[in-house]
Every structure is written in structure tokens, then in C-alpha cells.
Amino acid sequence: MTEWEIHGVAFANCNCDWGCPCQFNSPTTHGSCEGVLTGRIERGHFDGEPLDGLAYVMIFQWPGEVAEGNGRQQVIIDERANSKQREGLRKILHGEETAPGATHFYVYNSMMSDVLETLYAPIDLQIDVAARSGRVRVPDMIEVDGSPITDPNSGEVFAARIQLPKGFEYSVAEMGTASCKVTTGIALELDGSYGQWNEMHLTQDGVIR
């Protein structure tokens, strides 16, 4: 396998209720899964080619449970990437050059029956993991906004997190609420559902802890 490593931050929004049963190996809230996963690489490389500063957006949609397959996927990569960076990041995000089952990229891609053409576009991405805040804009294609959960009784911010010591995506993720509108090859619109923020540190062999 080609050696690679990425370290940065990630922000996701899916259609599950807050907490997302999938994080506990349980069936999805609504019997299907769809969502958006975004990230910014603060430092990283693919086969020695630097990936620092690049962003990406991934759109997923399954008609049933993820483990049942038959999903659709599309990836958008920061248009600032040069040709080597584009190909390296495309391979990472599609689970290529990765040990089987080692990352969520690999697992998700293995559950797809329709992988749409990779797009290259300007990505305006703001992620603050500690504040559970996120904003993503890809012109004419993607709008995602995330914020902390507010306690309905006190009106104060409600902080919650999930810790997965052996997770294939992260070790610790902050929880919040998010909404999105997607108009790429996959149409998607969510309002006030599951939001997730986490530090991202991965290699071809999985999460670095």
C-alpha cells in the first residue's frame, strides 16, 4: 500500500436523531442513512505529496441500513489541489490504498453500489470542534450549518460527546445539531438532526490515537 497520513478536523450531519444509533452498532433512527461528511486537512501527505490545507465534502445515501449496502456516494475535493493532490485525496476518501476495514472511508465505500464522479470545486469550510460549530459552502451544491444543542429547560448550551476507544473514524467526537441542503448528483435536505465534530488523525492502517 501507498503510505499516507492526514490530521485535521471533521464535521458531519446525518439524518439520525442526536446521538446516532450507528455509533453504537444499532439500527438507524429511520431505517435508512443519508448525510454529509466534511473535513479540513491541517497537515498530511499521500506518498510524500503534501495535502496541508485542503478540504473535502462527502455525500452518502443508503436506502436501508449501511451494512445492507446499495449506497450512493459522491466526493467533492478542494479545487486548489494540484493533480497529484487530487488523485491522492481521491484515493484516501474512496478507501483505496487502505488496509481492509481500517477507516470509515474504506467501510463506507465498500457499502456503495453507485459511486458518482468526483467533483472539484471551491470549498468554504469552517469547523470549530470545541465549540461544536460548523459551516460549509460549495457554490450551487452544498450548504451545511451546525451548532451546539441547547438545553430546552435552562436555555444553556448542552455539551455531550461520544468516546470510541476502538473507533475506525475517531476516538472522541463532540455532539451537536446540524442541517444541510445538497444539490449534487445526490439530493439531500436535513433539518436539525445529528451533528458530529471530531479531530481526524488517520493513516492507511487506521486511527492514530
C-alpha contacts under 8 A as a table, 3 or more apart, distances in Angstrom:
res1	aa1	res2	aa2	distance
1	M	97	E	5.17
1	M	98	T	6.90
1	M	99	A	7.96
1	M	204	Q	7.76
2	T	46	F	7.42
2	T	47	D	5.90
2	T	97	E	5.77
2	T	204	Q	7.81
3	E	46	F	6.38
3	E	47	D	5.44
3	E	97	E	7.79
3	E	203	T	7.42
3	E	204	Q	6.35
4	W	44	G	7.38
4	W	45	H	5.50
4	W	46	F	4.33
4	W	47	D	5.83
4	W	48	G	7.60
4	W	203	T	5.52
4	W	204	Q	5.97
5	E	44	G	5.20
5	E	45	H	5.58
5	E	46	F	6.69
5	E	201	H	7.43
5	E	202	L	5.69
5	E	203	T	4.32
5	E	204	Q	7.02
6	I	41	I	6.13
6	I	42	E	7.72
6	I	43	R	6.12
6	I	44	G	4.16
6	I	45	H	6.48
6	I	51	L	7.73
6	I	200	M	7.34
6	I	201	H	5.68
6	I	202	L	5.46
6	I	203	T	6.52
7	H	41	I	5.66
7	H	42	E	5.87
7	H	43	R	5.44
7	H	44	G	5.96
7	H	199	E	7.61
7	H	200	M	5.38
7	H	201	H	4.29
7	H	202	L	6.57
8	G	39	G	7.24
8	G	40	R	5.62
8	G	41	I	4.48
8	G	42	E	4.68
8	G	43	R	6.71
8	G	199	E	5.96
8	G	200	M	5.04
8	G	201	H	6.52
9	V	39	G	5.68
9	V	40	R	5.59
9	V	41	I	6.83
9	V	42	E	7.66
9	V	127	I	6.99
9	V	129	V	7.25
9	V	197	W	7.49
9	V	198	N	5.87
9	V	199	E	4.56
9	V	200	M	5.14
10	A	37	L	7.29
10	A	38	T	5.62
10	A	39	G	4.16
10	A	40	R	6.53
10	A	127	I	7.18
10	A	129	V	7.96
10	A	197	W	5.72
10	A	198	N	5.38
10	A	199	E	6.27
10	A	200	M	6.20
11	F	37	L	6.06
11	F	38	T	5.30
11	F	39	G	6.24
11	F	127	I	6.73
11	F	129	V	7.94
11	F	134	G	6.80
11	F	195	G	7.37
11	F	196	Q	5.58
11	F	197	W	4.56
11	F	198	N	6.68
12	A	35	G	7.39
12	A	36	V	5.62
12	A	37	L	4.31
12	A	38	T	6.05
12	A	195	G	5.73
12	A	196	Q	5.07
12	A	197	W	6.61
13	N	35	G	5.49
13	N	36	V	5.35
13	N	37	L	6.58
13	N	144	V	7.92
13	N	146	G	7.98
13	N	177	T	7.82
13	N	178	A	5.77
13	N	179	S	6.82
13	N	180	C	7.35
13	N	193	S	7.04
13	N	194	Y	5.57
13	N	195	G	4.70
13	N	196	Q	6.51
14	C	33	C	7.14
14	C	34	E	5.67
14	C	35	G	3.96
14	C	36	V	6.35
14	C	190	L	7.54
14	C	193	S	6.59
14	C	194	Y	5.52
14	C	195	G	6.96
15	N	29	T	7.85
15	N	30	H	7.87
15	N	33	C	6.45
15	N	34	E	5.88
15	N	35	G	6.25
15	N	190	L	6.41
15	N	193	S	5.69
15	N	194	Y	6.38
16	C	19	G	7.74
16	C	20	C	5.26
16	C	21	P	7.46
16	C	28	T	6.41
16	C	29	T	5.10
16	C	30	H	6.89
16	C	33	C	7.48
16	C	193	S	6.15
16	C	194	Y	5.62
17	D	20	C	5.72
17	D	29	T	6.25
17	D	193	S	5.59
17	D	194	Y	5.46
18	W	175	M	7.50
18	W	176	G	7.27
18	W	177	T	7.13
18	W	193	S	6.27
18	W	194	Y	4.54
18	W	195	G	7.18
19	G	23	Q	7.56
19	G	162	I	7.97
19	G	175	M	7.09
19	G	194	Y	6.64
20	C	23	Q	5.86
20	C	24	F	7.80
20	C	28	T	7.10
20	C	29	T	7.28
20	C	194	Y	6.52
21	P	24	F	5.34
21	P	25	N	6.60
21	P	26	S	5.07
21	P	27	P	6.16
21	P	28	T	5.62
21	P	29	T	6.73
22	C	25	N	4.97
22	C	26	S	5.26
22	C	27	P	6.27
22	C	28	T	5.92
23	Q	26	S	7.42
27	P	31	G	6.77
27	P	65	E	6.83
28	T	31	G	5.19
28	T	32	S	6.20
28	T	33	C	6.79
28	T	65	E	6.65
29	T	32	S	7.60
30	H	33	C	7.68
31	G	64	G	5.55
31	G	65	E	6.13
32	S	62	W	5.94
32	S	63	P	5.31
32	S	64	G	4.03
32	S	65	E	5.24
32	S	66	V	7.51
33	C	60	F	7.74
33	C	61	Q	5.84
33	C	62	W	5.13
33	C	63	P	6.85
33	C	64	G	6.54
33	C	65	E	6.41
33	C	66	V	6.66
34	E	59	I	7.71
34	E	60	F	5.32
34	E	61	Q	4.14
34	E	62	W	6.08
34	E	188	L	7.65
35	G	59	I	5.96
35	G	60	F	5.39
35	G	61	Q	6.59
35	G	188	L	7.52
36	V	57	V	7.01
36	V	58	M	5.65
36	V	59	I	4.64
36	V	60	F	6.33
36	V	180	C	7.84
37	L	57	V	5.82
37	L	58	M	5.05
37	L	59	I	6.50
38	T	55	A	7.49
38	T	56	Y	5.67
38	T	57	V	4.38
38	T	58	M	6.19
38	T	136	V	7.95
39	G	55	A	5.63
39	G	56	Y	5.55
39	G	57	V	6.70
39	G	125	L	7.98
40	R	53	G	6.54
40	R	54	L	5.85
40	R	55	A	4.34
40	R	56	Y	6.67
40	R	125	L	7.54
41	I	44	G	6.51
41	I	51	L	6.77
41	I	52	D	5.64
41	I	53	G	5.36
41	I	54	L	5.48
41	I	55	A	6.26
42	E	52	D	5.20
42	E	53	G	5.20
42	E	54	L	7.55
43	R	50	P	7.61
43	R	51	L	6.45
43	R	52	D	4.32
43	R	53	G	6.82
44	G	50	P	5.87
44	G	51	L	5.03
44	G	52	D	5.52
45	H	48	G	5.46
45	H	49	E	5.10
45	H	50	P	4.28
45	H	51	L	4.95
45	H	52	D	7.38
46	F	49	E	5.15
46	F	50	P	6.69
46	F	51	L	7.15
46	F	85	Q	7.57
46	F	88	G	5.52
46	F	89	L	7.39
47	D	88	G	7.86
49	E	84	K	7.09
49	E	85	Q	6.63
49	E	88	G	7.99
50	P	85	Q	7.29
51	L	54	L	6.00
51	L	81	A	7.98
51	L	85	Q	6.29
51	L	89	L	7.76
54	L	77	I	7.98
54	L	78	D	5.97
54	L	80	R	7.47
54	L	81	A	6.91
55	A	77	I	6.48
55	A	78	D	5.28
55	A	123	I	6.68
55	A	125	L	7.27
56	Y	75	V	7.35
56	Y	76	I	5.65
56	Y	77	I	4.62
56	Y	78	D	5.79
56	Y	123	I	7.28
57	V	75	V	5.88
57	V	76	I	5.05
57	V	77	I	6.61
58	M	73	Q	7.24
58	M	74	Q	5.89
58	M	75	V	4.53
58	M	76	I	6.28
59	I	73	Q	5.60
59	I	74	Q	5.28
59	I	75	V	6.40
59	I	186	I	7.27
60	F	71	G	7.15
60	F	72	R	5.90
60	F	73	Q	4.73
60	F	74	Q	6.88
60	F	186	I	7.99
61	Q	71	G	5.53
61	Q	72	R	5.21
61	Q	73	Q	6.53
61	Q	186	I	7.71
62	W	65	E	6.71
62	W	66	V	6.19
62	W	69	G	7.00
62	W	70	N	6.34
62	W	71	G	4.23
62	W	72	R	6.41
63	P	70	N	7.12
63	P	71	G	6.83
64	G	68	E	6.63
64	G	69	G	7.76
65	E	68	E	5.40
65	E	69	G	7.25
66	V	69	G	5.56
66	V	71	G	7.43
66	V	108	Y	7.77
66	V	111	M	6.65
67	A	111	M	6.74
68	E	111	M	7.34
69	G	110	S	7.87
69	G	111	M	4.29
69	G	112	M	5.84
69	G	113	S	7.10
70	N	111	M	6.41
70	N	112	M	5.38
70	N	113	S	4.82
70	N	114	D	7.41
71	G	111	M	6.04
71	G	112	M	4.23
71	G	113	S	5.52
71	G	114	D	6.41
72	R	112	M	5.59
72	R	113	S	6.33
72	R	114	D	4.73
72	R	115	V	5.78
72	R	116	L	7.37
72	R	186	I	7.72
73	Q	109	N	7.73
73	Q	112	M	6.83
73	Q	114	D	6.49
73	Q	115	V	4.96
73	Q	116	L	6.04
73	Q	186	I	7.67
74	Q	115	V	6.11
74	Q	116	L	5.04
74	Q	117	E	6.60
74	Q	118	T	6.24
74	Q	119	L	7.91
74	Q	185	G	7.32
74	Q	186	I	7.37
75	V	90	R	7.92
75	V	93	L	7.63
75	V	116	L	7.73
75	V	117	E	7.57
75	V	118	T	5.11
75	V	119	L	6.31
76	I	118	T	5.88
76	I	119	L	4.63
76	I	120	Y	5.56
76	I	121	A	6.78
77	I	81	A	7.73
77	I	86	R	7.07
77	I	89	L	7.70
77	I	90	R	7.61
77	I	118	T	7.44
77	I	119	L	6.23
77	I	120	Y	4.89
77	I	121	A	6.46
77	I	123	I	7.91
78	D	81	A	5.94
78	D	120	Y	5.81
78	D	121	A	5.59
78	D	122	P	5.68
78	D	123	I	5.82
79	E	82	N	7.96
79	E	120	Y	4.78
79	E	121	A	4.60
79	E	122	P	5.42
79	E	123	I	7.73
80	R	122	P	7.41
81	A	84	K	7.82
81	A	85	Q	5.36
81	A	86	R	5.56
82	N	85	Q	5.23
82	N	86	R	6.00
83	S	86	R	5.11
83	S	87	E	6.30
84	K	87	E	5.28
84	K	88	G	6.10
85	Q	88	G	5.09
85	Q	89	L	5.95
86	R	89	L	5.35
86	R	90	R	5.91
87	E	90	R	5.01
87	E	91	K	6.21
88	G	91	K	5.26
88	G	92	I	6.39
89	L	92	I	5.03
89	L	93	L	6.10
90	R	93	L	5.30
90	R	94	H	6.13
90	R	118	T	7.64
91	K	94	H	5.22
91	K	95	G	6.22
91	K	96	E	4.86
91	K	97	E	6.75
92	I	95	G	5.27
92	I	96	E	5.73
92	I	97	E	6.93
92	I	98	T	7.40
92	I	105	F	7.17
93	L	96	E	7.55
93	L	105	F	5.46
93	L	106	Y	7.77
94	H	105	F	5.90
94	H	106	Y	6.43
94	H	109	N	5.77
95	G	98	T	5.79
95	G	103	T	7.41
95	G	104	H	7.96
95	G	105	F	4.82
95	G	106	Y	3.70
95	G	107	V	7.36
95	G	109	N	6.22
95	G	110	S	7.98
96	E	106	Y	6.99
97	E	204	Q	6.53
98	T	102	A	6.79
98	T	103	T	7.53
98	T	106	Y	6.89
98	T	203	T	7.96
98	T	204	Q	4.42
98	T	205	D	6.42
99	A	102	A	5.37
99	A	103	T	7.96
99	A	204	Q	5.97
99	A	205	D	5.48
99	A	206	G	7.70
100	P	106	Y	6.87
101	G	104	H	7.44
101	G	106	Y	5.87
101	G	107	V	5.57
101	G	168	F	7.97
102	A	106	Y	6.85
102	A	107	V	7.77
102	A	168	F	6.16
102	A	204	Q	7.24
102	A	205	D	5.59
102	A	206	G	4.59
102	A	207	V	7.75
103	T	106	Y	5.33
103	T	107	V	6.46
103	T	168	F	4.98
103	T	169	E	6.05
103	T	202	L	7.68
103	T	204	Q	7.75
103	T	205	D	7.57
103	T	206	G	5.21
103	T	207	V	7.16
104	H	107	V	4.98
104	H	108	Y	5.87
104	H	168	F	5.75
104	H	169	E	5.37
105	F	108	Y	5.39
105	F	109	N	6.12
106	Y	109	N	5.31
106	Y	110	S	6.13
107	V	110	S	5.20
107	V	111	M	6.61
108	Y	111	M	5.30
108	Y	112	M	6.87
109	N	112	M	5.32
112	M	115	V	6.56
116	L	185	G	7.21
121	A	138	V	6.94
122	P	138	V	6.09
122	P	139	P	7.36
123	I	136	V	7.20
123	I	137	R	6.00
123	I	138	V	5.00
123	I	139	P	7.90
124	D	135	R	7.87
124	D	136	V	5.65
124	D	137	R	5.03
124	D	138	V	6.41
125	L	134	G	7.67
125	L	135	R	5.94
125	L	136	V	4.63
125	L	137	R	6.56
126	Q	133	S	7.95
126	Q	134	G	5.41
126	Q	135	R	5.09
126	Q	136	V	6.38
127	I	132	R	7.91
127	I	133	S	6.06
127	I	134	G	4.53
127	I	135	R	6.66
127	I	197	W	7.93
128	D	131	A	5.46
128	D	132	R	5.89
128	D	133	S	5.19
128	D	134	G	6.27
128	D	197	W	7.80
129	V	132	R	4.98
129	V	133	S	6.62
129	V	174	E	6.83
129	V	197	W	5.19
129	V	198	N	5.92
129	V	199	E	7.31
130	A	133	S	7.91
130	A	174	E	7.38
131	A	147	S	7.90
131	A	148	P	7.20
132	R	146	G	7.15
132	R	147	S	5.61
132	R	148	P	5.34
132	R	174	E	6.49
132	R	175	M	6.96
132	R	176	G	6.13
132	R	196	Q	7.71
132	R	197	W	6.23
133	S	145	D	7.79
133	S	146	G	5.27
133	S	147	S	4.62
133	S	148	P	6.68
134	G	144	V	7.59
134	G	145	D	5.61
134	G	146	G	4.76
134	G	147	S	6.66
135	R	143	E	7.65
135	R	144	V	5.61
135	R	145	D	4.60
135	R	146	G	6.40
136	V	142	I	7.09
136	V	143	E	5.67
136	V	144	V	4.96
136	V	145	D	6.56
137	R	141	M	7.85
137	R	142	I	5.43
137	R	143	E	4.92
137	R	144	V	6.73
138	V	141	M	5.50
138	V	142	I	4.81
138	V	143	E	6.78
139	P	142	I	6.65
140	D	183	T	7.29
141	M	181	K	7.97
141	M	182	V	5.66
141	M	183	T	4.85
141	M	184	T	5.50
142	I	180	C	7.46
142	I	181	K	5.99
142	I	182	V	4.80
142	I	183	T	6.59
142	I	184	T	7.69
143	E	180	C	5.43
143	E	181	K	5.20
143	E	182	V	6.55
144	V	178	A	7.18
144	V	179	S	5.77
144	V	180	C	4.22
144	V	181	K	6.55
145	D	178	A	5.55
145	D	179	S	5.51
145	D	180	C	6.42
146	G	176	G	7.03
146	G	177	T	5.65
146	G	178	A	4.03
146	G	179	S	6.49
146	G	195	G	6.49
147	S	176	G	5.85
147	S	177	T	5.56
147	S	178	A	6.32
147	S	195	G	7.87
148	P	157	V	6.30
148	P	158	F	6.90
148	P	159	A	7.32
148	P	175	M	7.31
148	P	176	G	4.52
148	P	177	T	6.03
149	I	157	V	5.93
149	I	158	F	5.35
149	I	159	A	7.20
149	I	175	M	7.78
149	I	176	G	5.07
149	I	177	T	5.85
150	T	155	G	5.81
150	T	156	E	5.57
150	T	157	V	4.51
150	T	158	F	5.30
151	D	154	S	5.60
151	D	155	G	5.04
151	D	156	E	5.40
151	D	157	V	5.97
151	D	158	F	5.39
152	P	155	G	5.41
152	P	156	E	7.88
159	A	174	E	7.76
159	A	175	M	7.20
159	A	176	G	7.96
160	A	174	E	6.20
160	A	175	M	5.47
160	A	176	G	7.75
161	R	172	V	6.92
161	R	173	A	5.49
161	R	174	E	4.36
161	R	175	M	5.24
162	I	172	V	5.72
162	I	173	A	5.31
162	I	174	E	6.59
162	I	175	M	7.35
163	Q	171	S	5.67
163	Q	172	V	4.42
163	Q	173	A	6.54
164	L	167	G	4.90
164	L	170	Y	6.98
164	L	171	S	4.89
164	L	172	V	6.20
165	P	171	S	5.36
165	P	172	V	7.92
166	K	171	S	6.96
167	G	170	Y	5.57
167	G	171	S	5.88
167	G	207	V	7.65
168	F	206	G	6.34
168	F	207	V	6.07
169	E	200	M	7.51
169	E	206	G	7.99
169	E	207	V	6.62
170	Y	173	A	6.83
170	Y	198	N	6.77
170	Y	199	E	6.98
170	Y	200	M	6.39
170	Y	201	H	7.65
170	Y	207	V	6.57
171	S	207	V	7.90
171	S	209	R	7.04
172	V	198	N	6.47
172	V	199	E	7.64
173	A	196	Q	6.30
173	A	197	W	5.46
173	A	198	N	4.55
173	A	199	E	7.47
174	E	196	Q	5.78
174	E	197	W	5.07
174	E	198	N	6.25
175	M	194	Y	7.62
175	M	195	G	5.84
175	M	196	Q	5.00
175	M	197	W	6.59
176	G	194	Y	6.56
176	G	195	G	4.64
176	G	196	Q	6.10
176	G	197	W	7.92
177	T	192	G	5.51
177	T	193	S	5.52
177	T	194	Y	5.24
177	T	195	G	4.44
177	T	196	Q	7.75
178	A	190	L	7.88
178	A	191	D	6.79
178	A	192	G	5.12
178	A	193	S	5.58
178	A	194	Y	6.10
178	A	195	G	4.92
179	S	189	E	7.47
179	S	190	L	5.04
179	S	191	D	4.41
179	S	192	G	5.23
179	S	193	S	6.49
180	C	188	L	7.44
180	C	189	E	5.48
180	C	190	L	5.16
180	C	191	D	6.68
181	K	187	A	7.81
181	K	188	L	5.72
181	K	189	E	4.41
181	K	190	L	6.62
182	V	186	I	7.03
182	V	187	A	5.34
182	V	188	L	4.82
182	V	189	E	6.23
183	T	186	I	6.39
183	T	187	A	4.88
183	T	188	L	6.79
184	T	187	A	6.13
190	L	193	S	6.70
200	M	207	V	7.97
201	H	207	V	5.85
201	H	208	I	5.58
201	H	209	R	7.72
202	L	205	D	7.56
202	L	206	G	5.39
202	L	207	V	4.50
202	L	208	I	5.63
203	T	206	G	5.28
203	T	207	V	6.56
203	T	208	I	7.20
